[in-house]
Amino acid sequence: MKKVYFNLTDILVEGIKSFTMTSSQIVKRHRVTNLEMLDKYKKEKKSIIAVPAHYANFEWGSLSASLQTGYNVIAFYKPLGNPWVDKFLRWSRSRYGTSLISIFETSATFEKYKDIPTIYLMAADQSPSKKESGKAHWVNFLGLKTAFLHGPEKHARINDLDVIYVDIQRVKRGYYELELSVLADNVNEFPDGEITRRYANKLESIIWKNPSNWLWSHRRWKLGVGKVEVRR
């Protein structure tokens, strides 16, 4: 529990620090280790969906992605209730090239940028809202039947886009390394829910290695849990 709060404190402090960080500082401290895996997508001028999680320092992702990948980068986010804070947040996270777009404009955004090679950042480990519960995918996660957002899988299928997992690991305090890996390609060949299940399984394996780096404070099971499935 102590380590969980240390992680949360670091995220908060580093989030504030991001307001004044230079581009070189961002790249040095939030470094993608295997950018070469994007080469084939660039060659084919193909867009991808990148799915990080609320693990370690996810806040710097919108800054570092556009600086390192050479892609047009769009990060979807839920607008804040306070318009002044929301405006400041959008400025801060987009000042190095990433476009922050409301989750309420997701479908329209994929249509708008369909001819422009783009990385769409879609963190997908939040609990769906009650309004979204009917569309959620329920998978076995950390020993509990858990609802996951359906958005990344839905838009990957509609737009025939590969899904890339973004693993963020703290190397030392204030320094992170990001590793990209293919979560799903040829997405329409998978059964319904399989892409979401792969995401949940990948995240689960990472959490078990270092549980304290996940954001346990974000009310992950707001919709409750389904029948527990014990794994051996």
N, C-alpha and C positions, 0 to 999 in steps of 0.2 A: 504493500500500500504506500509506503514511503517513496519508493521508486516511481510509482504512478504519479504522485504529486510533484516529484522532481521533474518528470517529463512534461507535465502540464505547465509547470512554471516556466520551463525553458521555452516551450512553444509560445506562451504569452509574451515573454520578454523578447524573444527573437522576432515575433510578429511586430512589436513596436519598433525594434531595431531596423526592420525592413524599410521603414519610411525614409531612412537616410542612407541606406546601403548603395554603394556604387555597383555598376554592372560587373566589374572585375571581382569585387568582393562576393557577389552572388555566385558567380561561376566557380570561384575558388572554394566556397563553403557548401555549395549544393550541386555537386558535380555528377553528371551522367557518365558512367564508366564505359558503356558500350554503344556509343553513338553509331558505330558502323552498322548495327543491325537495321538502321533506318535507310541504308543506302538503296536497298532494292525497292523500297516504297517510293523514294525520291526518283529513282530511275524510271519507274512506271507512272510517276506523277499521281500517286494514289494516296488518298486520305486514310487516316486510321483513327480509331477510338482508343485513347489511353486511359486506363482505369487505375488510379492510385487509391489509397485508403487513408483514413485518419490515423496514420502511424508515423511516429517520429515527427520531423518538421515537414508537414504537408503544406504549410502556409507559403513557403518560398517557391513552391512549384510553378505558380503562375508567372513568377519573375524569371526563373531559371530556364524554363522550357523554350521560350522564344529566343533567349540569348544563345542557346546551345544547339538547337535542332535545325535551324535554318528553315523552319516551316512557318506557315501562318498558323497561329495557335489561338484556339478559342476555349475559354474556361467557363463552364456553366455554373451559376451560383444562384442562391435564393436571395432576392433583394431584402434588405433590412427595413424595418418599420420606420426608422428615423431617416428621412430623405437626405439630411446633411451628412450623417455618418455613412450612409450608403454611397453617396457621391464621393466622399473621401476614400472609402474602401476601394471603389472602382478605379479611382485615380492611382492609388498606391499600387494595386496589383496589376495594373495595365501599363505602367509607365515605361516598361522595356519592350513593349510590342504586343503582348497578349491582349486579346479582346475579352472582356468580361460580359457575358450575356445572360440574361435572366432565364431560369429554367422554364419559365412560362412561354418562352419563345424558341424552345428547342427544335421543334419540327420545322418551323419556318427558317431557322438558321441553317439546318442541314440542306434544305432546298436552296437557300440563297448561295451557299458556298459549294454546291455540288461540283462545280467545274474548277475549283481552286484547291490544290493540295493542302490539306489542313489536318492538324492534330486537334482532336476534340477531347479536352480533359473532362472526365466525368467520374468524380469520386462516388462510389456506389455502396458504401457500407453504412450509410445512415438508415435509420428506421423509416419505412414509408409512413406517410400520414394516413389517418383514417380514410380520407378521401381516395387514397391510392391503394388501399388494402385489397380491393377486389382484383387488382392487376398484379399484385406482388407475387414474386416467386418464393415459395417456402422451401428451404433447404436445411439440412442438418448442419449446424454451425456451433462449435464449442459445446457439443452435447445437447443442444436445444434445437427444436424445430423453429427456425427463424425466418422472418419475412425480409426479403431483399427487394430493393428498387428494381423495376423491370426496364427502366429507360435505356441503359447501355445495350442490353441484349436486343431490345426492340429496334433501336436505331441502327445497330450493326446489321441486323437482318434486312431492314427496309432499304438501306443504302449499300449493302454488300461490302461492309468494311471489316478488315481484320481488327481484332481486339488485342491490345498490348497491355500487360500488367506492368506497373511502375512500383518497384520495390525500393523503399526509402529506408536506409539504415544509418544510424548515428555512428560515425567513426570515433569521434571524441566530441566533447562539448562544443557546440557551435559549428561542427563540420559534418557533412552528410554525403553519402554516395548513393546514387540511384542506378539501379540495374533494370534494364528493359527485357521483357521476355514475351514471346507470343503466347497469349492465352487461348486464342481461337482464330483459325483461318478457315476459309471456305465455310463461313458461318451458317449458311442456309442448309448445309448438310447435317447439322446437329439437331437432335430432338429438342422440342420446346423446353426451356429451362436449363439446358445443359451448359450454356455459356455462363449463366449466373451461378450454377453449381461449381463450375471450375474456379470462378472468381472467389467464391466463399471458401473453397478448399485451399486455394493458394494463400489467401489471407490467414486462414486458420493455422496453416503450417508455420507461417511467419510469426504469428502471435505466440504460439507454443514455445518458440525458441527464445523469445524475450517479451513476456506478457506486459511488462510495465510501459513499453513504448506505444501501446495502443491507447486511443482516447476513450477510456472506460466511462468517462463522465458524460458522454453525449446521449444517454438514455436510449441505448440500442434496442431495447425490447419494449418500446412504447405500446406496440400492438399485442404484447403478451407473447406466449410461446405455444407451439403446438405440442403434439405428443413427443416425448423424449425418446430419441433413438440412441441406444448405447452402442458405442463402437469398441471393439476389442482388437 
